[in-house]
Amino acid sequence: MSNEVLKRIYGKGKFVYLTSPDEAFGPGSYKVTLEVTKADASEHIKAIEGIISKEVAEQHKLTPNTTSPLKRANKPYQDYGDVVAFKLHSKFKPKLWDKNQKEIGPDVAVWKDSTMRIKYKLNGYDQTIGVGCSLYLLSVQVVNLVKGSSQNGKCSFPKAESSLPAPEEKAVY
């Protein structure tokens, strides 16, 4: 069963992969971990818990004689006290907009600590990892852009001469 709900959330980006996909662990995905104040997070947590509850109820309807508790997947958020970090992702590159509603070009790299509004879709699931909810990125409006590059500016170290010994020649047999 797929329960879908569209929501908007505002916060500060951490672990931002919106301009290019994160390919560290296989096929790339676009994602962001968004830090939100505890007060602003409550409605999103309530929506996530509601989707998970519907998935659990649906599974109990399908298997009414099962008495063992259902396996639960990790939730798409972490509560750190004053802030809650939501993990949003997508296989597809989300549309990126600036605060003036102009599309952000592919040459602009959005980095951590950028503040943003994100439109996302909640999607419930029941898979082998358990019953849970995913947050799929749809579009992003960057309110306060922090730009970066792969080097994030000039190297802060002086040029170093190689101190490694020269490779030994291999014997040919």
Helices and strands as residue ranges (DSSP letters): E 4-22, E 29-37, H 38-62, E 77-79, E 83-90, E 95-98, E 115-127, E 130-144
